[in-house]
């Protein structure tokens, strides 16, 4: 074998190895992208669930029920109102 044939063989081997390396990198990036998209979908579902819970918890009926039942609050009546006068 002459020198040109060995050089071309070496270049062919280098090109083949670089192709394999590039394909491996592409596969790793694709897997990483897929995992990131799955995580994005999960986070989006969590966000929608939290928005739904926030809407339910902020409804006035829910607030009124919590105030009455858990905090034992009752509505204001004129008989229970205490007026304070400022003394100078």
N, C-alpha and C positions, 0 to 999 in steps of 0.2 A: 504494500500500500504506500502510496506516495503521501507527501505532506499535505496536499490540497484535500485529499480524501479524508485524512484524519481531522483536518480543520473543519470540514463540512460535517463530519460525523459528530464532532464535539459541539458545533453550533446547533445541530439538530437535537442532540441530547439536552442542551441548555434550554432550547425553545420548548421541548416537550416537558421538561421539569417546570419551567415557568408557567406553561399552560395548566399543568396539574395544580400548581400553587394558586393560580388565579381562580380556577374552578372551586378549589377548596375555600378560598376567601369568600367567593360569591355565595357558596352554600351556607357558610357561617353567617354572613350578613342577612341572607334570606331567613334563616332560622331566627336570628335576632329580631328582624323586622316582624316576623309572625308573632313572636312572643310579645313584642311591644304592642302590636295591634290587639292581641287578646287582653293584655292588661288595660289598654285604652277602653275596650268594650266593658270590662268589669268596672272600671272607674266611672264610666258613663252611667252604667246601671246603678251604681251606688249613689251617684249624684242625683239621678232622677228619683230614686227611693227617698233620699234625704229631702229633696224639694217637696215631694208628696207628704212626707211626715211633717214638714214645717208648715205646709198649708193646713193640714188637719189640726196641728197643735195651735195654730194662730186663729182659728175660728172663734168668733165671740161666744158661741154656745159652749164650746169646750172651756174657754176661760171662765165663763160664768159657773159652770159645773165644778171646776176645780176650786174656785173661790168659795162656793157654798159648801161643798163637801169636805175638802181637805183642809181649807183654812177657816172653816166655820164663819164665813163672812155673811152678813145679811144686808139687804138693801137699806138705804138711808130713808128714814121717815122724818117728817117735821118734828115729831115729839122727841126724837133722839138727837136732834141737832142742837149743838151747844154754840151759842154766839158769845164771843168775847168782845169786851169793850176796852179800848185803849185808854189808859189813864195817864194824864199828863201832869 
